[in-house]
Amino acid sequence: MIASGNRRIKESRGRGSEGATTVRAATGIVCCLGLSLLLATLARAELVCSLGADVYYDSKSDGNASPDALRIAREVANVICGGTCNIALFRNPTAGNLLTVTAQDGSAKIVYNPQFLKSIDSSIGNGAIFGLFAHEVGHVVDRRLNVTWMPGSWDHEVRADAWAGCAIARAALPDDRKTAALRAMLRYPPIGHQARDLRVPALELGYHSCGGAGTLPSLEKDQ
């Protein structure tokens, strides 16, 4: 089992070559964010973020990501870490909405519920998936990089929001995609991180620190 706070996640486990317990994803070729393939084997894995309801995630149901999901994830990877994030992307109906798992060695995977992505793409619009993927990739990148513009006092969820704002700026999204990205992030916050008054300033800081022009769209609370 993987524990994160009070949440526990069901994982498929095997034995490594030296007897160490490892987390095993679905077999087959795994498509990753970036130019290389990443083995989806995470030692001492930790759930760092989960969007939506608390879930009992079963990694045995991990499957290859769809071409559309990979395209958007690579778009995020290109602007945040030059296309070499080395993060595995999977689809899994037990994932709730969207979650990220990392390991001490820096390996990571993002797992999405395909019905959730389909729903936000149709209800919020083009750009919604970009925003949520940017937040999740932000978690991984923040554990690997230190940047001078990031306040050290912020917790990991606020920092991931700042990285998402940075991704929106670097991608130079048109206004409609930018609005959809922000709307999705605010409508589907991480568990325990719903405070809009903390999230919006982080998004704005990341946006302006990474060269964003003008101001971010102002969204009503119930949008």
Phi, psi and omega in degrees: 000150175248129182250140173219102186064235179266003183262137177235141187236129178288130178230150173277127186237147177226186180247130179285180184295336180252017177087001180285144178283133179231160175265128186247129176264182181299149180284166179106178180288132181253124176276135186236164173283125180115194187265344184244167176267143180243131174290127184274057177240112186246118178274137180050051186292150182226132173284118182257340180201141175218126178262131177099198186293151174299135187227162172255090188279129180247107184293344178294343179267004176300136177224169181298139179293154178286157178303321180294317179296319178297320181299315181291319179298320178292327176299317177295314182300322182298323184271334181272319185222034173063021176087359183240051180287334183054058177235127178281143179240128181230158168253143182196119183292348178268004187279006185073247174255297185201138179212160179231133178238133178233167179229165182297333180278003178095348178291154185204158172216147174247132183235130182236152172273118185300327178292325178295313179298318179299320182294313183288330178295322181277327184270329182255322176120172180299123184120338181299314181294321177305312183299314182290320176297323180297320177297315182292316177297325178302323177301315184291313182296322182296333178282347184251334186238147170245128179237145187291336184277353183269121177297129182291342182278349183286146176281174190294330180288319178294322179294322177296324175298318179297319177295325177296318176299322177298317180298319179299319179293311184293331179282348181049051181296142172295164188303321183292320178289323178298315179297317180295321179299313180293319181298318180295317181296321181282331180281331181237075181284160173297155178301127179079011183223059184265355188292105181297326183291345174264324186286316184298313177301325178293316177300317181294319179298313179298320181298310183286328180291337181254022171091015179295136181265141177073206181244158176287150178302141177270123184248139175289153185301325186264009182284000000 
